[in-house]
């Protein structure tokens, strides 16, 4: 029978392995090494599965922090002219910019509301 040796993390020397105990639980694999010096060393490997929907939600949440911009065209209620509305939200900087432009009779766009 072959003698297994490994470095003991406590003694910092190469020691014989007397016994290896493996335990398996859902998402956790544990291996315990018993050394000839009397020390034991435990290694755990944890695996976690993330659902694809959770991953998409995390990605969407991270993207939302940066910058959000929306653009709409509509008809003004008072003048019945075409209107362009732009809303830009900077979540990281905490700034909002809202601008409404209305098309004049000559075809030019004029800002009627901005904050």
Number of C-alpha atoms within 10 A of each C-alpha: 3 4 7 11 13 13 13 21 11 10 10 9 11 14 18 17 19 15 12 13 10 12 10 11 8 8 10 12 14 14 14 15 19 18 21 15 15 10 13 17 13 12 11 13 10 11 10 8 6 8 8 9 9 10 11 11 11 12 11 11 11 10 12 14 14 13 15 13 12 10 11 10 13 12 13 13 9 6 10 10 13 15 21 18 17 15 16 15 18 15 14 10 10 10 10 14 12 14 15 19 18 23 17 13 8 6 8 9 15 13 13 11 11 12 8
